[in-house]
Amino acid sequence: MNHKDLEVYKKSMDLVTTIYKLTNDFPPEEKFGLTSQIRRAAISVPSNIAEGAARKSTKELIQFLYISLGSLSEVETQLDLSRRLDYIGETDELNKKIHYIFILFTKLISSLKSKQI
């Protein structure tokens, strides 16, 4: 399986780009705080998809997909915090994109699990 062909990977890469652009306007004092944290969490999403796809078993891939899901939840939380701190405006569109990525993960994991049985 080539991870670059997966829709969840493509959408996750788009999310990373969006997060980087969005955090460019964060206050300078957040450079090593929230800016760094949200960027690392966002990068972790497609990175773990890629690492899992490179593993030898479906079980390992599924494990890495769950790690990616956790990182996606971190991004969602950090966006909420960024909004509360007035670093960014409304995040409805971005939240919709994140929700869509959650759905893609759920479907992929479910599909992989059904093939294991």
N, C-alpha and C positions, 0 to 999 in steps of 0.2 A: 504494500500500500504506500503510495506516495502522498505524504502529508500535504504537499502543495496543491493537490487536486481536491482536497476536502473543503467544502463550503465553510465549515466552521473555522478552518485555518485562515481562509481568505478574509472572512469577516473579522476575525480576531486581529489580523494584521491591520485591517482598516481601523479598528478600534485603537490600536497602538498609535497610529499616525494621528488620529483625532486627539488622543490624550496628550501627546507631545505638543501639538499646536495649542491646545487649550491651556496647558500648564505654562506655556511661554510667558503668559501674562500674570502668573502668580507673583506675589511679593518676593523681592530678593531674599528676605530673611527665611523664606520657605525652601530655598534651594536645596538644603540638605535635610529638610523635614518632609513636609507633605508632597512637594514636587517630586522629590526623589522616590518616595514611597509609592505614590500612585503610578509613576512611570515604571518602576520595577515590577509592580503587580501586573500592570498591563502587558509588559514584555513577557512575563511568565506564562501568560495564557497561550500564545502560539508556540512559544519555546517548548513547553511541555507536550503540546500536540506533536511537535516534530520529534522530540526525544522518544515519546511513546511509540510513534510509528516506526522508529528505527529499531525498536526492541524486537526480540524474536517471537514473542507470544502475544496472543490477543489479550490474555490476562494482564500482562504488563502494560499494554496499550490502554486498556480500560483504567488501570490504576493511574496512569499519567493524565488521562482525560479527567478523572476526578480531581487531581491536583490542579489542573487548569480551571475547573469549575470553582474551586476554592479561591483561586487568584482572581477570577472574574467577580466573585462576591466581594473580595477586598476592594477591587476597583469601584464597584457600585457603592460601597460604604464610604470610600474616600471621596467620591464625587458628592455624596450627600453632605459630608463634612465640609467640603470646599464651598458648597452652596450656602451652608449655614454660616460660614465665615465670610460670606460675600466676596469670595475670590472669583466665583463664576455666577452667571445668571441661571435662569431656569434650565433644567436638564431633561425635560420631557422627551425630546427627540433622541437624545443620547441614551436615556433609560430604555426607550423602545428598542434601540439597536442592541443594547445589552440583553434585554429580555429575549430578543430573537436569537442571539448567540446561545443563551441558556437552552432554548428550545432545540437548537441544532445539536448541542451536546447531549441532551436527553435522548433525542432520537438516535444519534450515533451510538451511544452507550447501549441503549436498548437493542439496537440491531446487532451489535457485536455480541452482546450477552446471549441473544437468541440463537446465534450461530455456534456458540460454545456448547450448547446443550445437545 
